[in-house]
Amino acid sequence: MNKQADVRRQVASWGLAASWLLAPAALTREFWLQPASFRVAVGAPVPLRLLIGENFAGSPWPRPTRRVRRFVRLGPASPADSTDLRPALLADSLAPALRCPAPGTHLLALTSQLAFTELPAAEFTAYLRAEGLGNALRQRQEAGVATTQPGREAYRRCAKALVLATTGPRLAPAAADTAFRRVLGLPLELVPEQNPYRLPRHRTHRAGNEPGPARARRPGAGVAGPPDLA
């Protein structure tokens, strides 16, 4: 596997982990942001797809303009370097154009509006058991509706992706390439502790309590400083 493909797969995995865990019973599929390339030329238009599927084989998210609450590009260093990508999504909902105006690692982030899904009682009970949601199942049983009423669940989609923009073979100075570690306050968020584009090829990305250059965060879980909502 070449270096670019390896980095692409690793970076894409963050969008996956930040989104699919929030999906409900009827939509327990992955959601991710898929640029045509994760390594792009500064200023060049790059198609960006919003995909739903499994194991990075997906189809376009239908009618995303109705659901997207926030869709941004954050530049490598300055908080002022940001782009609202919602107008691009309105212009082309299948593959909005992304442009990175400066060299370095750009952070893409998307959050959707709250939505709801509903399942028949038996299917919802099976879902709650499979996902280990015992408290919700117990509440339905105590209310006497576990076998008689459909289950309704609220959800939203969130995803992040990192794109490297270059003007040649050399990377931007590391000290001015810090957007990758910005905390956005997503419901579930992976925050790299090291820039994946600067890691040796053999390094892997881990989250949670495992040692490694990425950590999982939930709001209020000890994040230093307020979320960066630029």
MARGU-785847 format. One record per residue: residue in one letter; x, y, z of N, C-alpha, C in turn. Coordinates in pm, whole numbers, padded with zeros to 5 digits, always signed. Example, Ala and Ser with C-alpha at 12.3 -4.5 7.8 and 13.67 -1.06 7.14 Angstrom:
residues 2
A+01319-00569+00780+01230-00450+00780+01320-00330+00780;S+01285-00225+00708+01367-00106+00714+01290+00003+00787;
END
This chain:
residues 230
M+00085-00119+00000+00000+00000+00000+00088+00124+00000;N+00058+00223-00083+00142+00341-00087+00110+00431+00032;K+00198+00529+00056+00186+00613+00175+00057+00692+00174;Q+00021+00748+00058-00099+00830+00052-00223+00747+00083;A-00231+00626+00031-00347+00541+00057-00353+00503+00204;D-00235+00480+00265-00231+00443+00404-00282+00558+00491;V-00232+00680+00464-00276+00797+00540-00424+00821+00519;R-00470+00806+00394-00610+00828+00362-00700+00737+00444;R-00665+00612+00456-00747+00517+00530-00747+00552+00678;Q-00629+00590+00732-00622+00621+00874-00701+00747+00906;V-00685+00852+00823-00756+00976+00849-00905+00957+00836;A-00948+00882+00737-01091+00860+00717-01153+00790+00837;S-01075+00710+00907-01130+00635+01020-01180+00727+01129;W-01127+00850+01140-01177+00941+01243-01318+00984+01212;G-01347+01016+01086-01483+01052+01050-01579+00940+01083;L-01535+00817+01061-01616+00701+01094-01645+00695+01243;A-01541+00700+01325-01561+00680+01468-01641+00793+01530;A-01638+00910+01469-01710+01023+01525-01855+01025+01483;S-01898+00931+01400-02034+00942+01349-02116+00815+01366;W-02061+00699+01335-02147+00582+01329-02198+00541+01466;L-02124+00573+01572-02169+00536+01705-02294+00612+01747;L-02327+00719+01677-02446+00797+01710-02567+00752+01631;A-02551+00656+01541-02661+00616+01454-02763+00532+01530;P-02892+00543+01491-02996+00469+01560-03016+00332+01504;A-03116+00262+01555-03140+00123+01518-03156+00103+01370;A-03236+00187+01305-03265+00167+01163-03153+00220+01075;L-03057+00291+01137-02953+00354+01057-02815+00324+01115;T-02796+00204+01166-02667+00169+01225-02567+00143+01114;R-02537+00250+01042-02438+00245+00936-02339+00359+00956;E-02226+00348+00892-02123+00449+00907-02156+00571+00821;F-02108+00685+00866-02123+00809+00792-01989+00879+00792;W-01943+00925+00676-01812+00988+00670-01803+01087+00555;L-01701+01174+00563-01670+01272+00460-01560+01216+00373;Q-01581+01215+00242-01489+01149+00151-01445+01245+00040;P-01332+01318+00060-01279+01398-00050-01228+01307-00163;A-01222+01361-00284-01166+01284-00395-01022+01244-00364;S-00953+01327-00286-00818+01296-00239-00800+01362-00104;F-00728+01296-00014-00698+01355+00116-00571+01439+00111;R-00503+01435-00001-00386+01521-00022-00412+01602-00149;V-00422+01734-00134-00469+01818-00244-00372+01933-00268;A-00387+01996-00384-00308+02115-00416-00378+02238-00359;V-00300+02330-00306-00356+02453-00250-00440+02525-00354;G-00563+02560-00317-00651+02637-00404-00726+02558-00509;A-00694+02432-00529-00761+02352-00633-00895+02301-00582;P-01000+02302-00666-01129+02247-00623-01123+02095-00612;V-01175+02043-00504-01174+01900-00478-01316+01856-00444;P-01375+01763-00519-01509+01714-00485-01508+01644-00350;L-01611+01669-00272-01624+01612-00139-01759+01545-00127;R-01759+01416-00096-01885+01342-00086-01920+01312+00059;L-02050+01309+00087-02103+01273+00218-02164+01134+00202;L-02102+01034+00262-02137+00896+00232-02191+00821+00354;I-02281+00727+00325-02337+00636+00424-02312+00494+00376;G-02264+00407+00462-02241+00269+00422-02172+00190+00530;E-02095+00092+00488-02021+00009+00580-01884-00022+00522;N-01783-00024+00611-01645-00057+00571-01596+00032+00457;F-01635+00159+00461-01594+00260+00363-01640+00228+00221;A-01745+00150+00209-01815+00132+00082-01953+00192+00103;G-01981+00307+00037-02105+00376+00069-02171+00441-00050;S-02284+00501-00022-02362+00574-00121-02388+00714-00067;P-02421+00810-00153-02442+00947-00106-02555+00958-00004;W-02537+01045+00091-02641+01076+00188-02751+01152+00116;P-02873+01098+00109-02978+01164+00033-03029+01292+00101;R-03051+01395+00022-03108+01522+00066-03035+01580+00187;P-02903+01594+00182-02830+01643+00299-02860+01788+00333;T-02899+01869+00233-02922+02011+00260-03034+02034+00360;R-03123+01938+00374-03233+01951+00470-03187+01923+00612;R-03075+01859+00626-03035+01807+00756-02911+01873+00814;V-02827+01932+00730-02698+01981+00778-02716+02107+00862;R-02662+02105+00981-02666+02221+01070-02538+02303+01058;R-02426+02234+01048-02296+02301+01040-02204+02221+00950;F-02136+02290+00860-02046+02221+00766-01935+02320+00734;V-01815+02297+00789-01709+02397+00781-01575+02336+00745;R-01488+02423+00694-01346+02395+00678-01271+02489+00769;L-01181+02435+00851-01100+02515+00941-00954+02505+00896;G-00891+02621+00880-00755+02625+00827-00650+02575+00924;P-00527+02559+00876-00421+02495+00954-00386+02564+01084;A-00392+02697+01090-00342+02766+01208-00437+02872+01261;S-00478+02966+01178-00555+03080+01224-00704+03048+01235;P-00769+03080+01348-00914+03062+01358-00991+03142+01255;A-00929+03250+01204-00997+03332+01104-01002+03264+00967;D-00918+03164+00948-00915+03092+00820-01018+02980+00826;S-01141+03012+00787-01247+02913+00788-01343+02939+00673;T-01413+02835+00631-01509+02845+00522-01636+02772+00560;D-01749+02838+00543-01878+02773+00558-01904+02695+00429;L-01912+02563+00439-01928+02480+00320-02074+02454+00284;R-02167+02510+00358-02308+02488+00327-02350+02547+00192;P-02300+02665+00153-02334+02713+00018-02286+02619-00092;A-02168+02560-00075-02120+02463-00175-02209+02340-00178;L-02261+02301-00063-02351+02186-00057-02484+02217-00125;L-02531+02340-00113-02654+02381-00182-02634+02380-00333;A-02513+02418-00376-02484+02420-00519-02470+02280-00577;D-02420+02187-00499-02401+02050-00546-02410+01958-00425;S-02526+01898-00403-02546+01815-00284-02475+01681-00293;L-02436+01638-00413-02369+01509-00429-02218+01519-00410;A-02158+01629-00456-02013+01643-00445-01977+01790-00438;P-02005+01855-00324-01968+01996-00311-01819+02016-00325;A-01780+02130-00379-01639+02158-00405-01572+02214-00279;L-01458+02157-00246-01376+02202-00134-01250+02267-00190;R-01213+02382-00133-01086+02448-00167-01011+02480-00039;C-00883+02447-00037-00797+02476+00077-00701+02587+00036;P-00719+02708+00086-00643+02823+00035-00500+02836+00087;A-00463+02755+00186-00329+02766+00243-00269+02628+00263;P-00136+02618+00258-00074+02487+00282-00089+02445+00427;G-00104+02315+00448-00116+02261+00582-00234+02166+00593;T-00263+02124+00715-00369+02028+00742-00499+02102+00774;H-00601+02079+00694-00730+02145+00710-00829+02047+00774;L-00908+02099+00867-01006+02018+00939-01145+02045+00881;L-01213+01939+00839-01351+01948+00791-01441+01891+00899;A-01554+01956+00922-01646+01908+01025-01789+01930+00981;L-01873+01832+01012-02015+01839+00979-02097+01789+01097;T-02206+01859+01128-02305+01811+01224-02442+01830+01162;S-02532+01737+01190-02666+01745+01133-02767+01791+01237;Q-02884+01827+01190-02995+01855+01279-03040+01725+01346;L-03108+01740+01458-03164+01624+01525-03274+01563+01438;A-03274+01431+01429-03377+01359+01354-03426+01242+01439;F-03530+01177+01392-03590+01068+01468-03611+00947+01378;T-03604+00832+01438-03637+00708+01368-03725+00623+01459;E-03805+00539+01399-03900+00457+01476-03895+00314+01426;L-03903+00219+01520-03904+00077+01488-04021+00009+01559;P-04073-00098+01500-04174-00177+01570-04122-00227+01704;A-04212-00257+01795-04175-00291+01933-04072-00403+01940;A-04095-00512+01868-04004-00627+01876-03866-00592+01824;E-03859-00519+01713-03730-00481+01655-03657-00383+01746;F-03730-00293+01807-03667-00195+01895-03611-00264+02020;T-03685-00360+02073-03636-00436+02188-03509-00513+02152;A-03508-00575+02035-03388-00648+01992-03269-00554+01976;Y-03294-00435+01925-03188-00335+01909-03133-00294+02046;L-03220-00264+02140-03174-00223+02272-03090-00331+02339;R-03129-00457+02322-03053-00567+02380-02917-00583+02311;A-02917-00573+02179-02792-00589+02104-02692-00479+02136;E-02742-00358+02163-02654-00244+02190-02624-00226+02339;G-02680-00314+02422-02653-00304+02565-02721-00187+02632;L-02834-00142+02578-02906-00026+02633-03012-00075+02731;G-02965-00135+02839-03055-00197+02935-03146-00099+03005;N-03097+00023+03034-03180+00121+03104-03303+00158+03021;A-03281+00182+02892-03394+00218+02806-03493+00103+02796;L-03442-00020+02785-03530-00135+02776-03609-00151+02906;R-03542-00131+03017-03609-00146+03147-03720-00043+03164;Q-03696+00079+03119-03798+00183+03128-03921+00146+03046;R-03898+00092+02926-04011+00052+02842-04087-00065+02905;Q-04014-00157+02965-04079-00271+03030-04161-00226+03150;E-04105-00136+03230-04176-00088+03348-04300-00008+03310;A-04294+00060+03193-04409+00135+03146-04511+00047+03075;G-04476-00082+03055-04568-00175+02992-04584-00156+02841;V-04482-00097+02776-04494-00069+02632-04390-00146+02550;A-04306-00227+02614-04196-00292+02543-04244-00383+02431;T-04361-00442+02448-04411-00536+02346-04530-00482+02270;T-04575-00361+02305-04698-00310+02243-04681-00183+02161;Q-04579-00104+02192-04562+00024+02124-04427+00031+02054;P-04423+00094+01936-04294+00109+01867-04199+00196+01948;G-04070+00179+01921-03969+00259+01988-03923+00372+01899;R-03903+00489+01957-03860+00608+01882-03730+00659+01942;E-03637+00691+01855-03505+00733+01901-03459+00857+01824;A-03399+00949+01898-03342+01070+01837-03196+01045+01802;Y-03150+01103+01691-03010+01087+01652-02967+01204+01566;R-02839+01218+01550-02783+01312+01453-02650+01258+01404;R-02608+01308+01291-02482+01264+01230-02375+01370+01252;C-02255+01321+01283-02139+01409+01300-02019+01342+01235;A-01935+01419+01173-01814+01362+01112-01705+01467+01103;K-01582+01420+01107-01465+01504+01086-01374+01437+00983;A-01294+01517+00915-01193+01463+00824-01076+01562+00819;L-00959+01511+00793-00839+01594+00779-00789+01584+00635;V-00763+01701+00575-00714+01708+00438-00584+01786+00437;L-00483+01733+00372-00354+01800+00364-00341+01874+00231;A-00318+02005+00238-00298+02088+00119-00150+02124+00107;T-00094+02109-00011+00048+02135-00032+00071+02214-00161;T+00187+02274-00168+00231+02340-00291+00350+02268-00350;G+00390+02159-00292+00505+02081-00338+00526+01964-00246;P+00643+01903-00251+00668+01782-00171+00684+01808-00022;R+00715+01931+00018+00739+01960+00158+00611+02002+00228;L+00601+01965+00358+00487+02004+00439+00508+02142+00498;A+00397+02206+00537+00405+02334+00606+00474+02314+00740;P+00534+02420+00796+00599+02406+00928+00502+02352+01032;A+00549+02259+01114+00463+02194+01211+00403+02292+01311;A+00478+02394+01350+00430+02489+01451+00309+02567+01402;A+00294+02579+01270+00182+02654+01213+00078+02562+01151;D+00074+02438+01196-00017+02339+01138-00088+02266+01252;T-00185+02334+01314-00241+02285+01439-00391+02260+01436;A-00458+02281+01323-00604+02265+01318-00646+02122+01352;F-00561+02025+01326-00597+01884+01347-00636+01856+01492;R-00587+01934+01587-00613+01906+01729-00719+01998+01790;R-00788+02073+01708-00892+02162+01760-01013+02081+01809;V-01065+02119+01923-01180+02053+01983-01305+02129+01942;L-01400+02060+01880-01518+02125+01826-01643+02104+01910;G-01636+02020+02011-01750+01998+02097-01858+01910+02037;L-01820+01815+01951-01917+01723+01893-01967+01625+02000;P-02084+01564+01980-02136+01469+02079-02039+01356+02110;L-01968+01310+02008-01860+01214+02025-01752+01256+01926;E-01632+01277+01977-01530+01339+01893-01394+01275+01916;L-01326+01241+01807-01187+01195+01814-01096+01314+01786;V-01003+01338+01875-00911+01450+01862-00769+01395+01855;P-00703+01406+01739-00565+01356+01729-00471+01435+01819;E-00381+01368+01883-00279+01434+01962-00154+01460+01878;Q-00146+01393+01763-00038+01418+01668-00098+01427+01529;N-00033+01503+01444-00080+01517+01307-00052+01387+01231;P-00156+01318+01181-00133+01189+01115-00048+01200+00989;Y-00048+01315+00925+00032+01331+00804+00181+01343+00835;R+00215+01360+00961+00355+01372+01001+00406+01248+01073;L+00321+01145+01084+00361+01023+01152+00429+00926+01055;P+00521+00845+01105+00578+00738+01022+00468+00643+00978;R+00488+00576+00868+00386+00492+00810+00342+00378+00901;H+00430+00329+00989+00397+00213+01071+00313+00250+01192;R+00297+00381+01223+00219+00421+01339+00070+00405+01313;T-00005+00367+01415-00150+00353+01404-00219+00452+01496;H-00350+00470+01476-00425+00567+01554-00519+00493+01648;R-00516+00532+01773-00600+00468+01873-00678+00576+01947;A-00782+00531+02017-00864+00626+02091-00906+00562+02223;G-00984+00637+02298-01033+00585+02425-00922+00581+02528;N-00914+00471+02601-00814+00457+02708-00685+00392+02660;E-00679+00358+02531-00558+00295+02480-00452+00401+02452;P-00324+00367+02475-00219+00465+02444-00211+00486+02295;G-00186+00609+02254-00177+00639+02112-00202+00786+02088;P-00187+00832+01963-00193+00976+01935-00331+01030+01908;A-00438+00965+01955-00572+01020+01941-00653+00985+02065;R-00748+01071+02099-00831+01045+02216-00976+01075+02183;A-01065+01001+02246-01209+01022+02226-01260+01116+02334;R-01348+01207+02294-01402+01304+02389-01552+01314+02374;R-01617+01336+02488-01757+01374+02491-01767+01509+02560;P-01870+01590+02531-01882+01720+02599-01881+01704+02749;G-01804+01792+02815-01797+01787+02961-01704+01683+03015;A-01626+01618+02928-01536+01511+02975-01396+01563+02996;G-01384+01680+03055-01251+01728+03091-01176+01793+02977;V-01244+01846+02878-01176+01915+02769-01120+02045+02821;A-00993+02068+02795-00929+02192+02842-00973+02308+02754;G-01042+02405+02816-01086+02521+02739-01216+02497+02670;P-01281+02602+02618-01411+02587+02552-01396+02527+02415;P-01500+02464+02362-01494+02412+02225-01468+02523+02125;D-01396+02494+02021-01366+02589+01915-01477+02581+01812;L-01563+02681+01807-01680+02678+01720-01665+02771+01601;A-01543+02801+01561-01524+02891+01447-01587+02836+01324;
END
